[in-house]
Amino acid sequence: MENEKTIKKTKVGVVISDKMEKSIVVQTERLIRHKVYGKFIRRHIKYMADDPESLCKIGDRVLIEECRPLSRKKRWRLLEVIEKAV
C-alpha cells in the first residue's frame, strides 16, 4: 500500500476567468439525461485552479488535475493548455 500511486482525477474545461494572480476559474460541462422526458440537459460546474505561470486566458480549453487544498477554494492544478482561445 505504501508504494501504490493514487490516480488523481482530471477534468477538461474552459477558462471563464483569469483576473486573479496565479489562479483561474474553469467551467466544465456534462450532459445528463432527464429522468422523465429523456432529453439531454447540460450541467455546468466551476472549479478554481492554480495557474502559477499565468499561462491561461479566457476561452482557453484546459486540463486540470485534483490536488491538495492550496487555498480556501482552490483544489485543482493546471496540467496543460489543450487549445488556445481565438
C-alpha distances in whole Angstrom, upper triangle without the diagonal:
4,6,5,9,10,13,16,19,22,26,29,32,36,36,39,39,39,41,39,38,34,34,34,34,33,34,32,34,33,36,36,38,41,40,44,46,43,44,41,40,39,36,36,33,33,30,31,29,29,31,32,34,36,36,37,40,41,41,38,35,32,28,26,22,21,20,20,23,26,29,30,30,28,24,25,25,28,26,29,33,33,37,40,42,46
4,6,8,10,14,16,20,23,26,30,32,36,36,39,38,38,40,37,36,33,32,33,34,33,34,33,35,35,37,37,40,43,43,46,48,45,46,43,42,40,37,36,33,33,30,30,28,28,30,30,32,35,35,36,39,40,40,37,35,31,28,26,22,20,19,18,22,24,27,29,29,27,23,24,24,26,25,28,32,33,37,39,42,45
4,6,9,13,15,19,21,25,28,31,34,35,38,38,37,39,37,35,32,32,33,33,32,34,32,34,34,36,37,40,42,43,46,48,45,45,42,41,39,37,36,33,33,30,30,27,27,29,29,31,33,33,34,38,39,39,36,33,30,26,24,21,20,18,19,22,24,28,30,30,27,24,23,23,25,23,26,30,31,35,37,40,43
4,6,9,12,16,18,22,25,28,32,32,35,36,35,38,35,34,31,30,31,31,30,31,29,31,30,33,33,36,39,39,43,44,41,41,38,38,36,34,33,30,30,27,28,26,25,27,28,30,32,32,32,36,37,36,33,31,27,24,22,18,17,17,18,21,23,27,28,28,25,22,21,21,23,21,25,28,29,32,35,38,41
4,6,9,13,15,19,22,25,28,29,32,32,32,34,32,31,27,27,27,28,26,28,26,28,28,30,31,34,37,37,41,42,39,39,36,35,33,31,30,27,27,24,24,22,22,24,24,27,28,28,29,32,33,33,30,27,24,20,18,15,14,13,15,19,21,24,26,25,22,19,18,18,20,18,21,24,25,29,31,34,37
4,6,10,12,16,19,22,26,26,29,30,29,32,30,29,26,25,25,25,23,25,23,25,24,27,28,31,33,34,38,39,36,36,33,32,30,28,26,24,24,21,22,20,20,22,23,26,27,27,27,30,31,31,28,25,22,18,16,12,11,11,13,16,19,22,23,22,20,16,15,16,18,16,20,23,24,27,30,32,36
4,7,9,13,16,19,23,24,27,27,28,30,29,28,25,23,23,23,21,22,20,22,21,24,25,28,31,31,35,36,33,33,30,29,27,25,24,21,22,19,20,18,19,21,22,25,26,25,25,28,28,28,25,22,19,15,13,10,10,11,13,17,19,22,23,21,19,15,14,14,16,14,17,20,20,24,27,29,33
4,6,10,13,16,20,20,23,24,24,27,25,25,21,20,19,19,17,19,17,19,19,22,23,27,29,30,34,35,32,31,28,27,25,22,21,18,18,15,16,14,15,18,19,22,22,22,22,25,25,25,22,19,16,12,10,7,6,8,10,14,16,18,20,18,15,12,10,11,13,12,15,18,18,22,24,26,30
4,7,11,13,17,18,20,22,22,25,24,24,21,19,18,17,15,15,13,15,15,18,20,23,26,27,31,31,28,28,24,23,21,18,17,15,15,13,15,13,15,17,20,22,22,21,20,23,23,22,20,17,14,10,8,6,5,9,12,14,16,18,19,17,15,11,9,11,12,11,14,17,17,20,22,24,28
4,7,10,13,15,18,19,20,23,22,22,19,17,16,15,12,13,11,13,14,17,19,23,25,27,31,31,28,27,23,22,19,17,16,14,14,12,13,12,14,15,18,20,19,18,17,20,20,19,16,13,10,7,6,4,6,10,13,15,17,19,20,17,14,12,9,9,10,9,11,13,13,16,19,21,24
4,7,10,12,15,17,18,21,21,22,19,16,14,13,9,10,7,10,11,14,16,20,23,25,28,28,25,24,20,19,16,14,12,11,11,10,12,11,14,15,18,20,19,18,16,18,17,16,14,11,8,6,5,7,9,12,16,17,18,19,20,17,14,12,9,10,10,10,11,12,12,14,17,18,21
4,7,10,13,15,16,20,20,21,19,16,13,12,9,9,6,9,10,14,17,20,23,26,29,28,25,23,20,18,15,14,12,11,11,11,13,12,14,15,18,19,18,16,14,15,14,13,11,7,6,5,6,9,12,15,19,19,20,21,22,18,16,15,12,12,10,10,10,10,9,11,13,15,18
4,7,9,12,14,17,18,19,17,15,11,9,6,5,4,7,10,13,17,20,23,25,28,27,25,23,19,17,13,12,10,9,9,9,11,11,14,14,18,18,16,15,12,13,11,9,8,6,6,7,8,11,13,16,20,20,20,20,21,17,15,15,12,12,11,12,11,10,10,10,12,12,16
4,6,9,11,15,16,18,16,14,10,8,5,5,7,9,12,16,19,22,24,27,30,29,27,24,20,18,15,14,11,11,10,10,12,12,14,14,17,18,15,13,10,10,8,6,6,5,6,9,10,14,16,19,22,21,21,21,21,18,16,17,14,14,12,13,12,10,10,9,10,9,13
4,6,7,11,12,14,13,10,7,6,4,6,9,12,16,19,22,25,27,30,33,32,30,27,24,21,17,16,13,12,9,10,10,10,12,11,15,15,12,11,7,7,5,5,5,7,7,10,11,14,16,18,21,20,19,19,19,16,14,16,13,13,11,13,12,10,11,11,10,9,13
4,7,10,12,14,14,11,8,6,6,7,10,12,16,19,22,25,27,30,32,31,29,27,23,20,17,15,12,11,9,10,10,11,14,13,17,17,14,14,10,8,5,6,8,10,11,14,14,17,18,20,22,21,20,19,19,16,15,17,15,15,14,17,16,14,15,14,13,11,14
4,6,8,11,11,9,6,5,7,9,13,16,19,23,25,29,30,33,35,34,33,30,27,24,20,18,15,14,10,11,9,11,12,12,15,15,12,12,9,8,6,9,10,12,13,15,15,18,19,20,22,20,18,17,17,14,14,16,15,15,14,17,16,15,17,16,14,13,16
4,6,8,8,7,5,7,9,12,15,19,22,25,28,32,33,36,39,38,36,33,30,27,23,22,18,16,13,12,10,10,11,9,12,12,8,9,7,6,6,10,10,13,13,15,15,17,19,19,21,19,17,16,17,15,14,16,15,14,13,16,15,14,16,16,14,13,16
4,7,9,8,7,9,12,15,18,21,25,28,31,34,35,38,41,40,39,36,33,29,26,24,20,19,15,14,12,12,13,12,13,13,10,12,10,9,9,13,14,17,16,19,18,20,21,22,22,20,18,16,17,15,15,18,17,16,16,19,19,17,20,19,17,16,18
4,6,5,7,9,13,16,19,22,26,29,32,35,36,39,41,41,40,37,34,31,27,25,21,19,15,14,10,11,10,10,11,12,9,12,11,11,12,15,16,18,17,19,17,19,19,19,20,17,14,13,14,13,12,15,15,14,14,18,18,18,21,21,19,18,21
4,6,8,11,15,18,21,25,28,31,34,38,39,42,44,44,42,40,36,34,30,28,24,21,18,16,12,11,9,8,8,9,7,11,11,12,14,17,17,19,17,19,17,19,19,19,19,17,14,13,15,14,13,16,15,14,14,17,18,17,21,21,19,19,22
4,7,11,13,17,19,23,26,30,32,36,38,40,43,43,41,39,35,33,29,27,23,20,17,14,11,9,6,5,5,7,5,9,10,12,14,17,15,17,15,16,14,15,16,15,16,15,11,12,14,13,11,13,12,10,10,14,14,15,18,19,18,19,22
4,7,10,13,16,20,23,27,29,33,34,37,40,39,38,35,32,29,25,23,19,17,13,10,7,6,5,5,7,9,7,10,9,11,12,15,14,15,13,14,12,14,14,14,15,13,11,11,12,11,8,11,10,9,9,13,14,14,17,18,17,17,21
4,6,10,13,16,20,23,26,29,31,34,36,36,34,32,28,26,22,20,16,14,10,8,6,5,6,6,10,11,8,10,8,9,9,11,11,12,10,12,11,13,14,15,16,15,13,13,14,11,9,12,10,9,9,12,13,12,15,15,14,15,18
4,7,10,13,17,20,22,26,28,30,33,32,31,29,25,22,18,16,12,10,7,6,5,6,9,10,13,15,12,13,10,10,9,11,11,12,11,12,11,13,14,15,17,15,14,14,14,10,9,11,10,11,11,14,14,14,16,16,15,15,18
4,7,10,13,17,19,23,25,28,30,30,28,26,22,19,16,14,10,8,6,5,6,7,10,11,15,16,14,13,10,11,9,10,9,9,8,9,8,12,13,15,17,16,16,16,16,12,11,12,10,11,10,12,13,12,13,14,14,14,17
4,7,10,14,16,20,21,24,27,26,24,22,18,16,12,10,6,6,4,6,9,10,14,15,19,20,17,17,13,13,11,10,11,10,10,11,11,13,14,17,20,19,19,19,18,14,14,14,12,14,13,15,15,14,14,15,15,15,18
4,7,10,13,17,19,22,25,24,22,20,16,14,10,8,6,5,6,8,11,12,16,17,20,22,20,19,15,16,14,12,12,10,10,10,10,13,14,17,20,19,20,20,20,16,15,15,13,14,14,15,15,14,14,15,16,16,19
4,7,10,13,16,19,21,20,18,16,12,10,7,6,5,7,9,11,15,16,19,20,24,25,23,22,19,18,16,14,14,12,13,13,14,16,17,20,23,23,24,24,23,19,19,18,16,18,17,18,18,17,16,16,18,17,20
4,7,10,13,16,18,18,15,13,10,8,6,5,7,9,12,14,17,19,22,23,27,28,26,25,22,22,20,17,18,15,15,15,15,17,18,21,24,24,26,26,25,21,21,20,18,20,20,20,20,20,18,19,21,21,23
4,7,10,13,15,14,12,10,6,6,5,6,9,12,15,17,21,22,26,27,31,32,30,28,25,25,23,20,20,18,19,18,19,21,21,25,28,28,29,29,28,25,25,23,22,24,23,24,24,23,21,21,24,23,25
4,7,9,12,12,9,8,6,5,7,7,11,13,17,19,23,24,28,30,33,35,33,32,28,28,26,23,24,21,22,21,22,23,23,26,29,29,30,31,29,26,26,24,23,26,26,26,27,26,24,25,27,27,29
4,6,9,8,5,6,4,6,9,10,14,17,20,23,27,28,32,33,37,38,36,35,32,32,29,27,27,24,25,25,25,26,26,30,32,32,34,34,33,29,30,28,27,30,29,30,30,29,27,28,30,30,31
4,6,6,5,5,6,7,10,11,15,18,21,24,28,30,34,35,39,41,38,37,34,34,31,28,30,27,28,28,28,29,28,32,34,34,36,35,33,30,31,30,29,32,32,33,33,32,30,31,33,32,34
4,6,6,8,10,10,14,14,18,20,24,26,30,32,36,38,41,43,41,40,37,37,34,32,33,30,31,30,30,30,30,33,35,35,37,37,35,32,33,31,31,34,34,35,35,35,33,34,36,35,37
4,6,8,11,12,16,17,21,23,27,29,33,35,39,41,45,46,44,43,40,39,36,34,35,33,34,33,33,34,33,37,39,38,40,40,38,35,36,35,34,37,37,38,39,38,36,36,38,37,39
4,6,9,11,14,16,20,23,27,29,33,35,39,40,44,45,43,42,39,38,35,32,34,31,33,33,33,34,34,37,39,39,41,41,39,35,36,35,35,37,37,38,38,37,35,35,37,35,37
4,6,9,13,15,19,21,25,28,32,33,37,38,42,43,41,40,37,36,33,31,31,29,30,30,31,32,32,35,37,37,39,39,38,34,35,34,33,35,35,35,35,34,32,32,34,33,35
4,6,10,13,16,20,23,26,30,31,35,36,40,41,39,37,34,33,30,27,29,26,28,28,29,30,31,34,37,36,38,38,36,33,33,32,31,33,33,33,33,32,30,30,32,30,31
4,7,10,13,16,20,23,26,28,31,33,36,37,35,34,30,30,27,24,25,23,24,24,25,27,27,31,33,33,35,35,33,30,30,29,28,30,29,30,29,28,26,26,28,27,28
4,6,10,13,17,20,23,25,29,30,34,35,33,32,28,27,24,22,23,21,23,23,23,25,25,29,31,31,32,32,30,27,27,26,25,28,27,28,28,27,25,25,27,25,27
4,7,10,13,16,20,22,25,27,30,31,29,28,24,24,21,18,20,18,19,19,20,22,23,26,28,28,29,29,27,24,24,23,22,24,24,25,24,23,22,22,23,22,24
4,7,10,13,17,19,23,24,28,30,27,27,23,23,20,18,19,17,18,18,18,20,20,23,25,24,26,25,24,20,21,20,19,22,22,23,23,22,21,22,23,22,25
4,7,10,14,16,20,21,25,26,24,23,20,19,17,15,16,15,15,16,15,17,18,21,23,22,23,22,21,17,17,17,16,19,19,20,21,20,19,20,21,20,22
4,7,10,13,17,18,22,24,22,22,19,19,16,16,16,15,14,14,13,15,14,17,19,18,19,19,17,13,14,14,13,16,16,18,19,19,19,20,21,20,23
4,7,10,13,15,19,21,18,19,16,16,14,14,14,14,13,13,12,14,13,16,17,16,16,16,15,11,11,12,11,13,14,17,18,17,18,19,19,18,22
4,6,10,12,16,18,16,17,14,15,14,15,14,13,12,12,9,11,10,12,14,12,13,13,12,8,8,8,7,10,11,14,15,16,17,18,19,19,22
4,7,10,13,15,13,15,13,14,13,15,14,14,12,12,10,11,11,12,13,11,10,10,10,6,5,7,6,8,10,13,15,15,17,19,19,19,22
4,6,10,12,11,12,11,13,13,15,13,13,10,10,7,9,9,10,11,10,9,10,12,9,6,7,5,5,6,10,12,13,15,17,17,18,22
4,6,9,9,11,10,13,15,16,15,15,12,12,9,10,10,10,11,10,8,10,12,10,7,8,6,5,6,9,11,13,16,18,18,19,22
4,6,5,7,7,11,13,15,13,13,11,11,10,11,13,13,14,14,11,13,16,14,11,12,9,7,6,9,10,11,14,15,15,16,20
4,6,8,10,13,16,18,16,17,14,14,13,14,15,14,15,15,12,13,17,16,12,14,12,9,8,11,12,13,17,18,17,19,22
4,5,9,12,15,17,15,16,14,15,14,16,18,17,19,18,15,17,20,19,16,17,15,12,10,12,12,12,16,17,15,17,20
4,6,8,11,14,12,14,13,14,14,16,18,18,20,19,16,17,19,18,15,17,15,12,10,12,12,11,15,15,13,15,17
4,7,10,12,10,12,10,13,13,16,18,19,21,21,18,20,22,20,17,18,15,12,9,11,9,8,12,12,10,12,15
4,7,9,6,9,8,11,12,15,18,19,21,21,18,19,21,19,16,17,14,12,9,11,9,7,10,10,8,9,12
4,6,6,9,10,14,15,18,20,22,24,23,21,21,23,20,18,20,17,15,13,15,13,10,12,11,8,7,10
4,6,9,11,14,15,19,21,22,25,24,22,22,22,19,18,20,17,17,14,16,15,12,13,11,9,7,10
4,7,9,13,15,18,21,23,26,25,24,24,25,21,20,21,18,17,15,16,14,11,11,9,7,5,8
4,6,10,12,16,19,21,24,24,22,23,24,21,19,19,16,15,12,13,10,7,8,6,5,5,8
4,7,10,14,17,19,22,23,22,23,24,21,18,18,15,14,11,11,9,6,5,5,7,7,11
4,6,10,13,16,19,20,19,20,22,18,16,15,12,10,7,8,6,4,5,7,9,10,14
4,7,10,13,17,18,18,20,21,18,15,14,10,9,6,6,5,6,7,10,12,14,18
4,7,9,13,14,14,16,17,15,11,10,6,5,5,5,7,9,10,13,15,17,20
4,6,10,12,13,15,17,14,11,9,5,5,6,6,10,12,13,17,18,20,24
4,7,9,11,13,14,12,10,6,5,6,9,10,13,16,17,20,22,23,27
4,6,8,11,13,12,9,6,5,6,10,11,15,17,19,22,24,25,29
4,6,9,11,11,9,6,8,9,13,14,18,21,23,26,27,28,32
4,6,7,8,6,5,8,10,14,16,19,21,24,26,27,28,32
4,7,8,5,6,8,9,12,15,18,20,23,25,25,27,30
4,6,5,7,10,12,15,18,21,22,25,27,27,27,31
4,6,8,12,14,17,20,23,24,27,28,28,28,32
4,6,9,12,15,18,20,21,23,25,25,25,29
4,6,8,11,14,17,18,21,22,23,23,27
4,7,10,13,16,18,20,22,23,24,28
4,7,9,12,14,16,19,20,21,25
4,6,9,12,14,17,18,19,23
4,6,8,11,13,14,16,20
4,7,9,13,14,17,20
4,6,9,11,14,17
4,6,7,10,13
4,7,10,13
4,7,9
4,6
4
